[in-house]
C-alpha cells in the first residue's frame, strides 16, 4: 500500500495498515520524510494510542523514487493538491499495479 499525503488522515491510515500487517509506504516532502524516517509514526486520541517504528515503514520523497506495482494507492492530500497528485500519478503510472486501486 502506498499513502500519498502523510498528514493527519494519511498517517492514521498508514498506522492502521502497518498495524494490520500490510507493507506500507509513504510519499512525503523533505522535512516530513526525514522526521518519519527518524521517529516513525504515532497516533494519540479518541481511537487510542498506536505507533509505528521507522523501520516498519518506507518513505519516499518523490514519485520517481517509488517502486512500481502497488495494489492500493491512498490519496490523502488536501483537495487543493488533487490536481497535482493526478498529474504526478499520470507521469508515473507504473506505481499503480495493473489491477491496482486508487482510493481518495
N, C-alpha and C positions, 0 to 999 in steps of 0.2 A: 504494500500500500504506500502511495505517495501522497503527502499532505502539502498543499501549496498554501502558504499563509499561516505561519505559526504564531498567531495572536491568541486571544483567549479561547476562541472556538477551535482553531487548528490544534493548539496544544492539548486541549481537552480530548479531542478525537485521537490524537497521537498517543496520549497516555492510555486511553481506553483500548486502543488496538494493540499496543505493546503489551499491556496487562493481560489481554486475551490470547497472547502468544503469537500475534501476527508480526511478521517482519515489516517494519515501518520506517519510512524515510521522510525527510522534510526538505523543502526548498525555503531558504531564509536569506535575508540580507546579511551583509558582513558582520555587523555587531551582534545581531541576534544569533547567527550561526556560531560565532565564537563563544558566546555565552552558553548556548546549549551544549556545544562540544565540551566545555569545561564543567558545567554544572548539571547537565541533564534537564529534565522537566519535573515540575512539582505542581500539584493541584491541591488547593485547600478550599473549603467552603461547605455548602449545604449537602453536597454529594460525598463528603468525606475527604480524607487525605489520600493522595497517591503520588508516587514519584517513579521516575524512570532514570536510571543511571546513564551517563553519557555513552557508555559502551554498548548500550542496548538500542541505540537509535542512530541512523545515519543522517547527516546534514550536508546538503549541497548548497553552494552559493550561486549557482547558475544552472539554467536548463541544459546547457551544453555539457555539464559535468554529470548529469543524471543518467544512469544506465537505462536500457530500454526494457520494454515489455511488462510494465506494471499492470496488474489485473484491475486495480482500483486507483483512481486519482481523485482525491478530495480537494475541491477548491474552496478555501475558507478565507478568502480575502474580502476586503471591503468592496461594496458594489462599484465604487468608482474605479477599481482596478480590474474589473471583469474583462473589459475590452483588451487591456494589455495582456492578461493571462491567456485569453483566447488566441491572440496573435502569437504569443510565445509557444503555446501548445501546437499551433498550426506549423510553426517553423521546426518544431522538434516532435513530430508525430510519432517517432519511434519510442518515445517514453511510454506511450499507451500501448498495451498489448493488442493483438489482433481482435480479441474478444473483450478488451478492456472497457471499463465503465468510467465515466466522469460523473462525479457526484457534486452537485452545487449546494 
